[in-house]
Amino acid sequence: MKNKSYIGISFIILIFGIWAVPKIIAKFQKSDLMEMGPVPEFSLTDQDNKTITNKDYLGKVYVVEFFFTTCPTICPIMNQNMLEIQKEFYGKPDFGIASITIDPDNDTVEVLKEHANELGVKHYNWHLLRGDKKYVFDLAEKRFKLNAGEDEKEPGGLYHSGMFALIDKKGIIRSRKDSFNNPIYFYDGLEPAGIKAIKEDIKKLLAE
């Protein structure tokens, strides 16, 4: 009788092992997202007047955007979509957001703090960041390759991309492929399809 019980338990353990091992392996496998190169180095000040650098995000999957608090056009849409992303990953210590203002003359630490409160920024790894204007424009245009600059003809006198960059735990910019097997590089921060895609890919990177 004891032998039969032992055989039964061994069989259950064997079956569980066959079922569980592929799942454990899959959890630590690299996803199919492409590596687009290291995130540009940056050092900026957040809404709590703390210096935040790219190194503070190591070990975290995070999203980068460029915005400004008085933006009358695309920023309100980006804000709401980023809030949706925050809600999806709220409470995840290995997730973060970097929202970098392109209008530091207006967006002081105090203004960013007020904006964060009004917007509903709750995740402890969501930093609203500011720095010297030339430094930020260079960071956006030359290093991230995301449009940002001054233009009197634009509402608010500034322009910037509505795209989000996705960074993995090792500080590498990652991207899914399009239908032609080419990298999309960045995720549309204005359209539901782009937000759906980036949420799916954040989950993939968190599992790596």
Legacy VTK file of the C-alpha trace (Angstrom):
# vtk DataFile Version 3.0
C-alpha trace
ASCII
DATASET POLYDATA
POINTS 208 float
0.000 0.000 0.000
2.855 2.326 0.909
4.558 1.532 -2.394
1.420 2.479 -4.339
1.142 5.784 -2.453
4.800 6.528 -3.101
4.398 5.774 -6.820
1.297 7.985 -6.970
3.037 10.918 -5.309
6.098 10.491 -7.525
3.865 10.511 -10.599
2.193 13.753 -9.490
5.569 15.392 -8.841
6.805 14.255 -12.263
3.735 15.639 -14.034
3.991 18.933 -12.121
7.655 19.201 -13.042
6.958 18.630 -16.737
4.251 21.321 -16.598
6.158 23.857 -14.467
9.687 23.763 -15.903
8.813 25.282 -19.309
6.956 28.090 -17.523
9.928 28.800 -15.261
12.303 28.783 -18.230
9.970 31.030 -20.245
9.889 33.568 -17.417
13.632 34.171 -17.732
13.932 33.947 -21.497
14.569 37.096 -23.513
11.486 38.425 -25.286
11.222 38.948 -29.035
11.590 42.730 -28.673
14.482 44.242 -30.596
17.379 46.026 -28.899
17.808 49.544 -30.319
20.881 50.540 -28.312
21.580 52.001 -24.860
19.394 54.764 -23.475
21.156 58.156 -23.619
22.727 59.198 -20.350
20.853 61.971 -18.569
20.879 63.858 -15.282
17.812 65.941 -14.445
15.839 67.285 -11.478
12.440 65.867 -10.557
9.294 67.292 -8.949
10.738 66.606 -5.478
13.917 68.531 -6.327
15.946 65.318 -6.461
18.617 64.609 -9.064
17.524 61.668 -11.194
19.787 60.000 -13.754
19.399 57.101 -16.145
21.273 54.996 -13.578
18.403 55.445 -11.106
16.225 53.496 -13.549
18.573 50.512 -13.858
16.723 47.357 -12.821
13.441 48.901 -13.929
11.416 48.805 -17.137
10.432 52.391 -17.895
8.777 54.704 -20.394
10.234 58.047 -21.516
8.207 60.959 -22.897
8.829 64.641 -23.635
6.090 67.117 -22.706
5.382 70.503 -21.078
2.751 71.404 -18.537
1.073 74.199 -20.535
0.931 72.225 -23.777
-2.540 72.858 -25.286
-2.496 70.150 -27.955
-1.165 66.590 -27.594
0.036 66.600 -23.966
-3.397 66.191 -22.364
-3.881 63.032 -24.454
-0.410 61.771 -23.582
-1.092 62.519 -19.909
-4.250 60.433 -19.876
-2.567 57.572 -21.698
0.376 57.646 -19.295
-2.093 57.527 -16.403
-3.554 54.392 -17.991
-0.072 52.870 -18.083
0.499 53.888 -14.459
-2.748 52.182 -13.458
-1.732 48.980 -15.244
1.619 48.773 -13.428
0.876 50.571 -10.170
2.656 48.924 -7.252
5.347 47.361 -9.470
8.694 48.448 -7.974
10.540 47.451 -11.159
8.519 49.819 -13.348
8.928 53.560 -13.882
8.143 56.604 -16.008
10.344 59.566 -17.002
8.375 62.613 -18.178
10.851 65.270 -19.347
9.652 68.844 -19.822
10.881 70.842 -22.810
9.804 74.107 -21.135
12.013 74.377 -18.035
11.673 78.178 -17.963
8.046 77.751 -16.953
8.138 74.231 -15.552
9.997 74.841 -12.310
10.235 72.180 -9.619
7.210 73.742 -7.926
5.178 73.759 -11.151
6.078 70.127 -11.852
5.076 69.153 -8.313
1.707 70.870 -8.690
1.199 69.312 -12.122
2.020 65.862 -10.746
-0.561 66.289 -7.979
-3.242 67.602 -10.332
-2.553 64.875 -12.877
-2.644 62.054 -10.341
0.958 60.869 -10.375
1.107 58.191 -7.670
3.760 55.708 -8.743
6.945 56.364 -6.749
9.053 55.743 -9.866
7.222 58.334 -12.014
9.529 61.349 -12.171
8.633 64.630 -13.865
12.014 65.966 -14.906
13.553 69.276 -15.880
16.960 70.612 -16.876
18.638 73.298 -18.928
16.582 73.950 -22.083
19.443 73.401 -24.525
20.416 70.222 -22.674
16.847 68.891 -22.888
16.448 69.755 -26.578
19.751 68.028 -27.307
18.656 65.017 -25.257
15.392 64.747 -27.186
16.524 65.579 -30.726
20.075 64.274 -30.947
20.170 61.442 -28.446
16.654 60.004 -28.215
15.870 61.050 -31.823
12.479 62.403 -30.725
11.442 65.792 -32.110
11.437 68.742 -29.709
12.144 72.441 -30.104
10.886 75.998 -30.250
8.571 77.343 -32.953
6.561 80.553 -32.661
3.942 79.166 -35.028
3.184 76.201 -32.770
0.604 76.455 -29.955
2.534 77.273 -26.825
5.613 78.186 -28.905
7.036 74.672 -28.616
6.760 71.350 -30.434
7.566 67.789 -29.420
6.921 64.189 -30.385
3.904 62.278 -29.136
5.883 59.037 -29.079
6.956 57.027 -26.023
10.339 55.279 -25.707
10.489 51.918 -23.902
13.600 51.011 -21.888
14.426 47.637 -20.355
15.983 46.814 -16.961
19.515 46.979 -18.389
19.022 50.453 -19.857
18.498 49.319 -23.462
15.853 50.901 -25.688
13.559 48.133 -26.907
11.032 47.930 -29.729
8.584 45.522 -31.302
8.548 44.900 -35.064
5.998 46.071 -37.612
4.244 43.861 -40.150
7.328 44.082 -42.418
9.607 42.811 -39.625
11.156 46.250 -39.104
11.492 47.893 -35.660
8.914 50.563 -34.871
11.511 52.244 -32.580
8.921 54.140 -30.517
5.297 53.687 -29.402
2.450 56.020 -30.318
1.499 57.846 -27.137
-1.651 59.289 -28.686
-3.507 56.289 -30.099
-5.139 53.371 -28.227
-3.260 50.865 -30.409
0.070 52.342 -29.331
-0.858 52.227 -25.655
-2.075 48.642 -25.967
1.199 47.684 -27.661
3.453 49.326 -25.086
1.544 47.765 -22.174
1.952 44.326 -23.754
5.666 44.911 -24.257
6.217 46.300 -20.759
4.861 42.993 -19.450
7.308 41.096 -21.652
10.264 43.120 -20.351
9.181 42.811 -16.731
9.241 39.020 -17.178
12.804 38.995 -18.557
LINES 1 209
208 0 1 2 3 4 5 6 7 8 9 10 11 12 13 14 15 16 17 18 19 20 21 22 23 24 25 26 27 28 29 30 31 32 33 34 35 36 37 38 39 40 41 42 43 44 45 46 47 48 49 50 51 52 53 54 55 56 57 58 59 60 61 62 63 64 65 66 67 68 69 70 71 72 73 74 75 76 77 78 79 80 81 82 83 84 85 86 87 88 89 90 91 92 93 94 95 96 97 98 99 100 101 102 103 104 105 106 107 108 109 110 111 112 113 114 115 116 117 118 119 120 121 122 123 124 125 126 127 128 129 130 131 132 133 134 135 136 137 138 139 140 141 142 143 144 145 146 147 148 149 150 151 152 153 154 155 156 157 158 159 160 161 162 163 164 165 166 167 168 169 170 171 172 173 174 175 176 177 178 179 180 181 182 183 184 185 186 187 188 189 190 191 192 193 194 195 196 197 198 199 200 201 202 203 204 205 206 207
